[in-house]
Amino acid sequence: MEQLEKDLLSSYSQTMDLIRSFDSQQLNQPMATGKWSPAQTMAHVNLATSLSISYFLKKMNGQKELKKAGLASKIKGRLLISALKSDKKYKAPDAAAQVPEHVSIEALEEENSKIVASITALRENWSAEIMDKLVYTHPIAGPISLTAFYRFLIEHIGHHFRQMEQFKVKSVS
């Protein structure tokens, strides 16, 4: 789990480095007609991560016993990761799609600091008993384990990193 946490924090760091490399015009320029800008994309990633962590913490503080992850949840978790690794575009769930029209680098930096602190705080909820339990319910894939939860967060940010990186290359050409 420690390696997954390091990978997630590293993904955030690399993505914020990419965000910082955009000039102010590029930062808020839509990456395609009718699509989000890099700043909006990062705001979406931050919102999705915040909502996911909040849900996880709420579930961990609940009174119900967590169910063990079975084969079906493992398959769904792997399919979710495969989907995020692909170049296919997906519509964000409504709760994670509410991003402002203009986002400042300062707002993204502030939100990033909160996200990093939240990711680090997740460690307090790790225990041997929950490693193979269904601790998170993804809006599409359904219930997944703690390991799959971290992999989802890593691949989600990676999915959007690749989009922003491609936009950066195209806008420099």
SEVEXDO-425158 format. One record per residue: residue number from 1; residue in three letters; x, y, z negated of N, C-alpha, C, O in turn. Coordinates in pm, whole numbers. Example, Ala and Ser with C-alpha at 12.3 -4.5 7.8 and 13.67 -1.06 7.14 Angstrom:
seq | type | n_u | n_v | n_w | ca_u | ca_v | ca_w | c_u | c_v | c_w | o_u | o_v | o_w
1 | ALA | 1319 | -569 | -780 | 1230 | -450 | -780 | 1320 | -330 | -780 | 1424 | -332 | -846
2 | SER | 1285 | -225 | -708 | 1367 | -106 | -714 | 1290 | 3 | -787 | 1341 | 114 | -804
END
This chain:
seq | type | n_u | n_v | n_w | ca_u | ca_v | ca_w | c_u | c_v | c_w | o_u | o_v | o_w
1 | MET | 82 | -121 | 0 | 0 | 0 | 0 | 86 | 126 | 0 | 50 | 227 | 60
2 | GLU | 199 | 119 | -68 | 286 | 236 | -72 | 329 | 277 | 69 | 336 | 395 | 101
3 | GLN | 357 | 177 | 154 | 399 | 208 | 291 | 285 | 273 | 369 | 308 | 365 | 448
4 | LEU | 163 | 226 | 348 | 49 | 287 | 418 | 31 | 432 | 373 | 1 | 519 | 454
5 | GLU | 50 | 457 | 244 | 41 | 594 | 194 | 150 | 682 | 258 | 122 | 794 | 301
6 | LYS | 272 | 630 | 265 | 382 | 705 | 328 | 351 | 731 | 475 | 374 | 842 | 524
7 | ASP | 298 | 631 | 545 | 263 | 646 | 686 | 155 | 752 | 705 | 162 | 831 | 798
8 | LEU | 56 | 753 | 616 | -52 | 851 | 625 | 2 | 992 | 601 | -31 | 1085 | 675
9 | LEU | 82 | 1008 | 498 | 139 | 1139 | 469 | 231 | 1185 | 583 | 233 | 1303 | 618
10 | SER | 307 | 1092 | 639 | 394 | 1124 | 752 | 311 | 1167 | 874 | 349 | 1261 | 945
11 | SER | 200 | 1100 | 898 | 112 | 1136 | 1010 | 60 | 1278 | 993 | 55 | 1355 | 1089
12 | TYR | 22 | 1313 | 871 | -25 | 1450 | 845 | 87 | 1550 | 868 | 65 | 1655 | 929
13 | SER | 205 | 1518 | 820 | 319 | 1609 | 835 | 351 | 1631 | 983 | 371 | 1745 | 1026
14 | GLN | 357 | 1523 | 1061 | 387 | 1535 | 1204 | 279 | 1614 | 1278 | 309 | 1693 | 1367
15 | THR | 155 | 1592 | 1240 | 45 | 1662 | 1306 | 47 | 1810 | 1273 | 23 | 1894 | 1359
16 | MET | 77 | 1843 | 1148 | 86 | 1984 | 1112 | 206 | 2049 | 1182 | 198 | 2166 | 1220
17 | ASP | 315 | 1976 | 1199 | 429 | 2030 | 1275 | 386 | 2062 | 1419 | 423 | 2165 | 1474
18 | LEU | 308 | 1972 | 1478 | 257 | 1997 | 1614 | 166 | 2119 | 1615 | 178 | 2204 | 1704
19 | ILE | 77 | 2129 | 1519 | -14 | 2245 | 1510 | 66 | 2374 | 1500 | 33 | 2473 | 1565
20 | ARG | 171 | 2374 | 1418 | 255 | 2494 | 1402 | 328 | 2531 | 1532 | 369 | 2646 | 1548
21 | SER | 345 | 2436 | 1622 | 417 | 2463 | 1746 | 331 | 2536 | 1851 | 384 | 2586 | 1950
22 | PHE | 201 | 2541 | 1829 | 113 | 2612 | 1922 | 120 | 2762 | 1894 | 128 | 2803 | 1778
23 | ASP | 117 | 2843 | 2000 | 105 | 2986 | 1975 | -42 | 3015 | 1941 | -127 | 2927 | 1955
24 | SER | -71 | 3136 | 1899 | -206 | 3166 | 1850 | -312 | 3148 | 1959 | -425 | 3109 | 1928
25 | GLN | -278 | 3175 | 2084 | -375 | 3155 | 2192 | -401 | 3007 | 2214 | -517 | 2965 | 2221
26 | GLN | -296 | 2926 | 2224 | -311 | 2782 | 2245 | -387 | 2717 | 2130 | -466 | 2625 | 2151
27 | LEU | -361 | 2764 | 2010 | -419 | 2703 | 1891 | -572 | 2700 | 1897 | -634 | 2604 | 1854
28 | ASN | -631 | 2806 | 1951 | -777 | 2815 | 1956 | -833 | 2807 | 2098 | -948 | 2845 | 2122
29 | GLN | -753 | 2757 | 2191 | -799 | 2738 | 2329 | -855 | 2596 | 2342 | -789 | 2500 | 2303
30 | PRO | -977 | 2582 | 2396 | -1032 | 2446 | 2413 | -937 | 2360 | 2497 | -880 | 2407 | 2595
31 | MET | -922 | 2235 | 2456 | -831 | 2145 | 2527 | -888 | 2100 | 2661 | -815 | 2052 | 2747
32 | ALA | -1018 | 2116 | 2679 | -1088 | 2091 | 2805 | -1222 | 2163 | 2794 | -1264 | 2202 | 2685
33 | THR | -1288 | 2179 | 2906 | -1418 | 2247 | 2907 | -1515 | 2174 | 2814 | -1536 | 2053 | 2826
34 | GLY | -1573 | 2250 | 2723 | -1670 | 2193 | 2630 | -1609 | 2109 | 2518 | -1681 | 2042 | 2444
35 | LYS | -1476 | 2112 | 2504 | -1408 | 2034 | 2401 | -1351 | 2126 | 2294 | -1350 | 2248 | 2310
36 | TRP | -1303 | 2065 | 2186 | -1243 | 2141 | 2078 | -1105 | 2192 | 2114 | -1037 | 2139 | 2202
37 | SER | -1065 | 2296 | 2045 | -928 | 2347 | 2052 | -841 | 2262 | 1958 | -895 | 2184 | 1879
38 | PRO | -709 | 2276 | 1965 | -623 | 2205 | 1869 | -659 | 2240 | 1724 | -661 | 2153 | 1637
39 | ALA | -688 | 2368 | 1698 | -724 | 2410 | 1562 | -855 | 2344 | 1517 | -865 | 2297 | 1404
40 | GLN | -953 | 2341 | 1605 | -1080 | 2275 | 1571 | -1060 | 2125 | 1551 | -1122 | 2064 | 1464
41 | THR | -974 | 2066 | 1633 | -947 | 1923 | 1621 | -885 | 1893 | 1485 | -922 | 1796 | 1419
42 | MET | -789 | 1977 | 1444 | -726 | 1956 | 1314 | -827 | 1981 | 1201 | -824 | 1912 | 1099
43 | ALA | -914 | 2079 | 1219 | -1018 | 2104 | 1119 | -1110 | 1981 | 1107 | -1151 | 1945 | 997
44 | HIS | -1140 | 1919 | 1222 | -1220 | 1796 | 1221 | -1148 | 1684 | 1146 | -1209 | 1616 | 1063
45 | VAL | -1019 | 1666 | 1175 | -941 | 1561 | 1108 | -944 | 1586 | 957 | -966 | 1493 | 879
46 | ASN | -921 | 1710 | 917 | -922 | 1743 | 774 | -1059 | 1717 | 711 | -1068 | 1662 | 601
47 | LEU | -1164 | 1756 | 781 | -1299 | 1734 | 729 | -1329 | 1586 | 718 | -1381 | 1540 | 615
48 | ALA | -1298 | 1510 | 822 | -1323 | 1366 | 820 | -1245 | 1297 | 707 | -1297 | 1210 | 639
49 | THR | -1120 | 1338 | 690 | -1038 | 1280 | 584 | -1095 | 1316 | 447 | -1106 | 1231 | 359
50 | SER | -1131 | 1442 | 428 | -1189 | 1486 | 300 | -1317 | 1410 | 268 | -1337 | 1364 | 156
51 | LEU | -1405 | 1400 | 367 | -1531 | 1327 | 347 | -1504 | 1180 | 314 | -1570 | 1122 | 228
52 | SER | -1408 | 1120 | 384 | -1375 | 979 | 363 | -1319 | 956 | 223 | -1357 | 861 | 155
53 | ILE | -1228 | 1043 | 182 | -1170 | 1029 | 48 | -1276 | 1050 | -59 | -1280 | 978 | -158
54 | SER | -1361 | 1150 | -40 | -1470 | 1175 | -137 | -1561 | 1054 | -149 | -1600 | 1015 | -259
55 | TYR | -1596 | 993 | -34 | -1681 | 875 | -35 | -1612 | 760 | -109 | -1673 | 693 | -192
56 | PHE | -1484 | 738 | -78 | -1407 | 633 | -143 | -1408 | 654 | -295 | -1434 | 560 | -371
57 | LEU | -1379 | 775 | -340 | -1373 | 803 | -484 | -1510 | 785 | -549 | -1519 | 735 | -661
58 | LYS | -1615 | 826 | -480 | -1751 | 808 | -531 | -1780 | 658 | -547 | -1836 | 616 | -648
59 | LYS | -1743 | 581 | -448 | -1766 | 437 | -452 | -1686 | 372 | -566 | -1735 | 281 | -633
60 | MET | -1563 | 419 | -587 | -1479 | 363 | -692 | -1534 | 396 | -831 | -1512 | 321 | -927
61 | ASN | -1604 | 507 | -841 | -1662 | 547 | -970 | -1803 | 495 | -991 | -1865 | 521 | -1094
62 | GLY | -1855 | 422 | -893 | -1990 | 367 | -901 | -1997 | 250 | -998 | -1895 | 197 | -1042
63 | GLN | -2116 | 212 | -1027 | -2139 | 105 | -1123 | -2145 | -34 | -1058 | -2134 | -135 | -1127
64 | LYS | -2162 | -38 | -927 | -2175 | -166 | -858 | -2040 | -235 | -844 | -1936 | -170 | -830
65 | GLU | -2044 | -367 | -848 | -1922 | -444 | -825 | -1893 | -443 | -675 | -1983 | -459 | -593
66 | LEU | -1766 | -425 | -641 | -1726 | -423 | -500 | -1723 | -563 | -444 | -1679 | -657 | -511
67 | LYS | -1771 | -578 | -321 | -1772 | -709 | -256 | -1636 | -735 | -193 | -1563 | -643 | -156
68 | LYS | -1604 | -863 | -181 | -1478 | -904 | -118 | -1490 | -890 | 34 | -1594 | -920 | 92
69 | ALA | -1381 | -844 | 97 | -1378 | -831 | 242 | -1373 | -970 | 304 | -1286 | -1050 | 269
70 | GLY | -1463 | -998 | 393 | -1467 | -1126 | 463 | -1414 | -1111 | 604 | -1364 | -1006 | 643
71 | LEU | -1427 | -1216 | 680 | -1379 | -1219 | 817 | -1446 | -1111 | 903 | -1380 | -1045 | 983
72 | ALA | -1577 | -1094 | 887 | -1650 | -995 | 967 | -1596 | -854 | 945 | -1578 | -779 | 1040
73 | SER | -1571 | -818 | 818 | -1520 | -684 | 791 | -1378 | -667 | 842 | -1340 | -558 | 884
74 | LYS | -1299 | -774 | 839 | -1162 | -767 | 892 | -1165 | -747 | 1042 | -1086 | -669 | 1096
75 | ILE | -1254 | -815 | 1110 | -1267 | -800 | 1255 | -1313 | -658 | 1289 | -1259 | -594 | 1379
76 | LYS | -1414 | -610 | 1216 | -1463 | -474 | 1240 | -1354 | -371 | 1215 | -1342 | -274 | 1290
77 | GLY | -1275 | -392 | 1110 | -1165 | -301 | 1081 | -1063 | -299 | 1194 | -1014 | -192 | 1231
78 | ARG | -1031 | -415 | 1247 | -935 | -424 | 1358 | -991 | -361 | 1485 | -918 | -296 | 1560
79 | LEU | -1119 | -381 | 1510 | -1183 | -319 | 1627 | -1182 | -167 | 1615 | -1159 | -97 | 1713
80 | LEU | -1206 | -118 | 1495 | -1203 | 26 | 1471 | -1065 | 83 | 1502 | -1053 | 186 | 1568
81 | ILE | -962 | 15 | 1454 | -824 | 59 | 1478 | -792 | 54 | 1627 | -731 | 146 | 1681
82 | SER | -833 | -54 | 1694 | -809 | -66 | 1839 | -878 | 46 | 1915 | -822 | 101 | 2010
83 | ALA | -998 | 80 | 1874 | -1072 | 188 | 1941 | -999 | 321 | 1926 | -990 | 399 | 2020
84 | LEU | -946 | 346 | 1807 | -876 | 472 | 1783 | -742 | 477 | 1856 | -695 | 585 | 1892
85 | LYS | -680 | 362 | 1878 | -553 | 358 | 1951 | -573 | 379 | 2100 | -479 | 413 | 2172
86 | SER | -694 | 358 | 2147 | -721 | 375 | 2290 | -733 | 524 | 2322 | -743 | 608 | 2233
87 | ASP | -733 | 554 | 2450 | -751 | 692 | 2495 | -897 | 729 | 2512 | -930 | 841 | 2550
88 | LYS | -984 | 635 | 2483 | -1126 | 660 | 2499 | -1171 | 768 | 2401 | -1124 | 775 | 2288
89 | LYS | -1261 | 852 | 2446 | -1313 | 959 | 2362 | -1443 | 912 | 2296 | -1526 | 846 | 2359
90 | TYR | -1458 | 947 | 2169 | -1577 | 910 | 2092 | -1639 | 1036 | 2035 | -1570 | 1133 | 2005
91 | LYS | -1769 | 1033 | 2020 | -1839 | 1145 | 1957 | -1822 | 1132 | 1806 | -1846 | 1026 | 1749
92 | ALA | -1780 | 1240 | 1744 | -1761 | 1240 | 1598 | -1897 | 1232 | 1529 | -1994 | 1289 | 1578
93 | PRO | -1905 | 1161 | 1416 | -2030 | 1162 | 1338 | -2065 | 1307 | 1301 | -1976 | 1389 | 1279
94 | ASP | -2192 | 1337 | 1295 | -2237 | 1474 | 1271 | -2169 | 1540 | 1151 | -2129 | 1656 | 1159
95 | ALA | -2155 | 1469 | 1041 | -2096 | 1527 | 921 | -1952 | 1572 | 943 | -1907 | 1668 | 880
96 | ALA | -1880 | 1503 | 1031 | -1739 | 1536 | 1055 | -1720 | 1621 | 1181 | -1607 | 1649 | 1220
97 | ALA | -1829 | 1661 | 1242 | -1821 | 1738 | 1367 | -1849 | 1886 | 1346 | -1844 | 1965 | 1441
98 | GLN | -1877 | 1925 | 1224 | -1911 | 2064 | 1194 | -1784 | 2145 | 1173 | -1741 | 2165 | 1059
99 | VAL | -1726 | 2192 | 1282 | -1602 | 2270 | 1273 | -1629 | 2413 | 1319 | -1711 | 2435 | 1407
100 | PRO | -1559 | 2510 | 1259 | -1579 | 2649 | 1300 | -1530 | 2675 | 1441 | -1449 | 2600 | 1495
101 | GLU | -1581 | 2782 | 1501 | -1542 | 2817 | 1637 | -1396 | 2863 | 1644 | -1326 | 2835 | 1741
102 | HIS | -1352 | 2932 | 1542 | -1214 | 2980 | 1535 | -1156 | 2936 | 1401 | -1219 | 2952 | 1296
103 | VAL | -1034 | 2881 | 1405 | -969 | 2833 | 1284 | -828 | 2892 | 1280 | -753 | 2881 | 1377
104 | SER | -794 | 2954 | 1168 | -661 | 3014 | 1157 | -559 | 2910 | 1111 | -594 | 2810 | 1048
105 | ILE | -434 | 2935 | 1143 | -327 | 2847 | 1097 | -320 | 2848 | 945 | -288 | 2746 | 883
106 | GLU | -350 | 2961 | 884 | -348 | 2971 | 738 | -454 | 2879 | 675 | -428 | 2812 | 575
107 | ALA | -572 | 2877 | 736 | -678 | 2789 | 685 | -638 | 2642 | 699 | -664 | 2562 | 610
108 | LEU | -574 | 2608 | 811 | -530 | 2471 | 833 | -420 | 2433 | 734 | -418 | 2321 | 683
109 | GLU | -329 | 2525 | 707 | -221 | 2500 | 609 | -279 | 2476 | 470 | -238 | 2385 | 398
110 | GLU | -376 | 2561 | 433 | -438 | 2548 | 301 | -511 | 2414 | 288 | -499 | 2344 | 187
111 | GLU | -586 | 2380 | 390 | -660 | 2253 | 389 | -563 | 2134 | 389 | -588 | 2033 | 322
112 | ASN | -454 | 2146 | 463 | -355 | 2039 | 466 | -298 | 2014 | 326 | -280 | 1898 | 287
113 | SER | -271 | 2119 | 252 | -219 | 2103 | 115 | -318 | 2027 | 28 | -279 | 1941 | -51
114 | LYS | -445 | 2058 | 42 | -549 | 1988 | -35 | -557 | 1841 | 5 | -570 | 1753 | -81
115 | ILE | -549 | 1814 | 135 | -555 | 1676 | 185 | -439 | 1594 | 132 | -458 | 1482 | 84
116 | VAL | -318 | 1650 | 140 | -199 | 1579 | 91 | -214 | 1548 | -57 | -180 | 1438 | -100
117 | ALA | -263 | 1642 | -136 | -285 | 1618 | -279 | -390 | 1509 | -300 | -375 | 1425 | -389
118 | SER | -495 | 1509 | -219 | -600 | 1406 | -230 | -547 | 1267 | -195 | -578 | 1169 | -262
119 | ILE | -465 | 1261 | -91 | -407 | 1132 | -51 | -319 | 1078 | -163 | -325 | 959 | -195
120 | THR | -240 | 1165 | -221 | -152 | 1124 | -331 | -235 | 1080 | -452 | -198 | 985 | -521
121 | ALA | -346 | 1148 | -477 | -432 | 1114 | -591 | -504 | 980 | -572 | -544 | 917 | -669
122 | LEU | -520 | 938 | -446 | -587 | 809 | -421 | -514 | 694 | -492 | -576 | 596 | -532
123 | ARG | -384 | 708 | -505 | -302 | 602 | -566 | -354 | 563 | -704 | -340 | 448 | -746
124 | GLU | -412 | 658 | -775 | -465 | 630 | -909 | -575 | 524 | -906 | -604 | 463 | -1009
125 | ASN | -635 | 501 | -791 | -744 | 404 | -779 | -699 | 268 | -729 | -780 | 176 | -720
126 | TRP | -571 | 255 | -697 | -522 | 126 | -651 | -513 | 29 | -767 | -475 | 66 | -878
127 | SER | -548 | -93 | -741 | -527 | -202 | -836 | -529 | -332 | -757 | -585 | -339 | -648
128 | ALA | -469 | -433 | -813 | -463 | -563 | -745 | -604 | -614 | -716 | -626 | -682 | -616
129 | GLU | -698 | -583 | -804 | -835 | -634 | -788 | -909 | -576 | -667 | -1001 | -640 | -616
130 | ILE | -872 | -459 | -621 | -949 | -397 | -512 | -883 | -409 | -375 | -942 | -367 | -276
131 | MET | -764 | -463 | -367 | -693 | -467 | -239 | -771 | -536 | -128 | -761 | -497 | -11
132 | ASP | -847 | -638 | -162 | -925 | -708 | -59 | -1075 | -688 | -76 | -1156 | -771 | -35
133 | LYS | -1111 | -575 | -137 | -1253 | -543 | -158 | -1299 | -439 | -57 | -1219 | -363 | -2
134 | LEU | -1428 | -437 | -35 | -1490 | -340 | 57 | -1508 | -208 | -18 | -1605 | -189 | -91
135 | VAL | -1413 | -117 | 2 | -1410 | 7 | -75 | -1458 | 129 | 4 | -1473 | 237 | -52
136 | TYR | -1483 | 111 | 134 | -1522 | 224 | 218 | -1616 | 173 | 326 | -1599 | 62 | 378
137 | THR | -1713 | 255 | 360 | -1804 | 220 | 468 | -1788 | 322 | 579 | -1826 | 439 | 564
138 | HIS | -1731 | 277 | 690 | -1714 | 364 | 805 | -1849 | 381 | 874 | -1926 | 285 | 881
139 | PRO | -1880 | 502 | 924 | -2012 | 525 | 985 | -2047 | 431 | 1099 | -2165 | 405 | 1124
140 | ILE | -1946 | 379 | 1169 | -1974 | 289 | 1282 | -1933 | 146 | 1252 | -2009 | 52 | 1277
141 | ALA | -1814 | 128 | 1198 | -1760 | -8 | 1174 | -1821 | -75 | 1051 | -1818 | -197 | 1040
142 | GLY | -1876 | 4 | 961 | -1934 | -53 | 840 | -1830 | -71 | 730 | -1725 | -7 | 734
143 | PRO | -1858 | -159 | 632 | -1769 | -175 | 516 | -1632 | -230 | 556 | -1621 | -326 | 632
144 | ILE | -1526 | -167 | 501 | -1390 | -212 | 526 | -1309 | -210 | 396 | -1348 | -146 | 298
145 | SER | -1197 | -281 | 398 | -1111 | -294 | 281 | -1025 | -170 | 260 | -1023 | -79 | 344
146 | LEU | -954 | -166 | 148 | -865 | -55 | 118 | -755 | -42 | 224 | -724 | 68 | 269
147 | THR | -697 | -153 | 263 | -594 | -151 | 367 | -650 | -97 | 498 | -587 | -13 | 562
148 | ALA | -766 | -144 | 537 | -830 | -97 | 661 | -867 | 52 | 650 | -861 | 125 | 749
149 | PHE | -903 | 96 | 531 | -936 | 237 | 507 | -814 | 325 | 536 | -825 | 425 | 606
150 | TYR | -699 | 286 | 483 | -576 | 362 | 510 | -540 | 357 | 658 | -501 | 458 | 717
151 | ARG | -552 | 240 | 718 | -519 | 228 | 861 | -614 | 313 | 945 | -572 | 373 | 1044
152 | PHE | -740 | 318 | 906 | -835 | 404 | 976 | -791 | 550 | 969 | -788 | 618 | 1071
153 | LEU | -756 | 598 | 850 | -714 | 737 | 836 | -589 | 765 | 920 | -579 | 869 | 985
154 | ILE | -494 | 672 | 919 | -370 | 687 | 996 | -401 | 691 | 1146 | -352 | 779 | 1217
155 | GLU | -481 | 597 | 1192 | -511 | 591 | 1336 | -601 | 705 | 1380 | -592 | 750 | 1494
156 | HIS | -688 | 752 | 1291 | -775 | 865 | 1326 | -690 | 989 | 1353 | -709 | 1057 | 1453
157 | ILE | -598 | 1017 | 1264 | -512 | 1135 | 1286 | -421 | 1111 | 1407 | -393 | 1205 | 1483
158 | GLY | -375 | 988 | 1426 | -291 | 957 | 1542 | -366 | 975 | 1672 | -311 | 1024 | 1771
159 | HIS | -493 | 936 | 1674 | -579 | 951 | 1792 | -584 | 1099 | 1833 | -568 | 1133 | 1950
160 | HIS | -607 | 1185 | 1735 | -618 | 1328 | 1765 | -481 | 1392 | 1789 | -470 | 1488 | 1865
161 | PHE | -377 | 1340 | 1726 | -241 | 1387 | 1752 | -207 | 1369 | 1900 | -156 | 1460 | 1964
162 | ARG | -238 | 1251 | 1952 | -208 | 1223 | 2094 | -285 | 1319 | 2185 | -230 | 1365 | 2285
163 | GLN | -409 | 1348 | 2152 | -487 | 1444 | 2233 | -421 | 1581 | 2233 | -406 | 1644 | 2337
164 | MET | -382 | 1626 | 2114 | -321 | 1759 | 2104 | -183 | 1762 | 2170 | -145 | 1863 | 2230
165 | GLU | -110 | 1654 | 2158 | 22 | 1645 | 2221 | 9 | 1652 | 2374 | 88 | 1721 | 2439
166 | GLN | -89 | 1582 | 2430 | -113 | 1587 | 2574 | -151 | 1729 | 2618 | -106 | 1776 | 2722
167 | PHE | -233 | 1794 | 2538 | -272 | 1932 | 2568 | -149 | 2023 | 2564 | -135 | 2110 | 2650
168 | LYS | -63 | 2003 | 2468 | 59 | 2084 | 2454 | 145 | 2069 | 2580 | 192 | 2168 | 2635
169 | VAL | 164 | 1947 | 2624 | 245 | 1921 | 2743 | 183 | 1989 | 2865 | 253 | 2053 | 2943
170 | LYS | 51 | 1976 | 2882 | -18 | 2037 | 2997 | -14 | 2189 | 2993 | 0 | 2253 | 3097
171 | SER | -24 | 2247 | 2873 | -28 | 2393 | 2863 | 109 | 2456 | 2882 | 118 | 2575 | 2913
172 | VAL | 216 | 2379 | 2864 | 352 | 2428 | 2884 | 389 | 2420 | 3031 | 468 | 2501 | 3081
173 | SER | 332 | 2321 | 3102 | 366 | 2300 | 3245 | 321 | 2414 | 3331 | 342 | 2412 | 3452
END
